[in-house]
Amino acid sequence: MTERPRWVKDKSLHKDFEVIECKQYDDYKDHKNDNSCYVLIKVDFEFYEIQVAVCNYQHEILKVFKGKRPQDIYHAIFDYERQHNVQWFTEKQHIAYLGKELKKAEIALALGNSGYYQE
């Protein structure tokens, strides 16, 4: 059995519990593109909002979603996908990337830092 993490206080451990050591992610070798789209993220300081452009691989902007908070934007994107029966985000890695970049944009917006860049 793997040792209980010190930060886990009041939870019981499942019989198959284990701690998995994660290898370092290589931004180039481990990256997988989503087949449907890519995104462009912009912090708009004039209107105090974050904008996300969903683009196809012909480099056309399909939709722009804008809002003040990451959760407003990603909920709107995923609701749009569901309501219009489209699947832009099929790779979980791409969904996690969107969340990470939206959080960075939110912090830049809150700090008034125009140095935000999308990875």
N, C-alpha and C positions, 0 to 999 in steps of 0.2 A: 504494500500500500504506500502511496505517495504521502509525504508529510503534509499536514494541514498548514495552509498559509497563516501567518501570524495575524493578519488583518481580518480573518474570518472568525467571528466570535460565537454567534448563536445559531449557526446552520449545521445541520448534520451532513455528512459526506455520503454520496451515492456509492454503491458497491464498486462501480467502475470509475470512480473519481481518479483523476490524475492531473498533474500540472504539466503543461506542454510548453517547453522552451521554444520561443519563436525565432526563426532565423531572420536575419536582416533582409528587408525588402529591397530589391534593386529596382530603382525607378525606371530603368530602361529594359532590362531583361525580363522582369516579372510583370510588366505592364501589359494589359490586354485591352484593346479598343473595344468599345461597344459597336456592334454592327450597324446600329440604326442612326446614331447621332454623336455629336460632340457638343460641348458647351463653351460659350464665351461669357465671362463674368466681369462686370464693370461696377465700380463704386461711383455713384453719381453724387458728388458733394453739393451740387446746386440744389437738388431736390431731396437730399438726405435719404437716399434709397440705394438698394442693390438691384442690379438688373442682370438677368440671365438670358442669353440668347441660345436657343436650341437650334443647332445647324445640322444639315445633312452633309453627306460626303461629296456633294457637288458644290459645297461651300455656300449654300443658300441658307439664310436665316428663316426658319420655319415659324417660330414664335419667340416673343420676348415676354418674360415674366418679371415683374418688378414688385418690390416690397421693402419694408423696413427691417424685417427679421428673417433669418434663414428658414425658420419653420413655416413662416407665411409663404415663402417661395416654394420650398420643396413640397409642401402640402398641395399648393396650387398646381404644380407640375404633375404630381402623381394623380391628383383628382382629374386633371385634364386627360391624362393618358387613359384612365379608367372610363371616363364619360365618352371619350371619342374613339375608344378601342384601338389605341396606338400603343406601341411598346418601344419607347425610345431607350429606356434604361433596363437592360436585360442582365447586365453584369453587376453583381453585388459590389465589385471593386469600383465600378463607375459611380454607383450610388454613394458609397463611402467617400469617394473623391469629391463629389458634389457637396456633401455635408461639410467636409473639411474646408473646402474653398469658400463656401458660404460663411462659415464661422470666421475665417481669416478676413473676409470682406466686412463682416459685421464689426469686428474689432477695429479695423482700419477706419470705418465710418465713425465709430464711437470716439476714437482718438483724434479724428481729423487728419489722419495720416494718408496723404495722397500717394504714398509709396507702395500701395498694394500691387502685387503682381500675381498673376495666376500661374501656378505650376503646371 
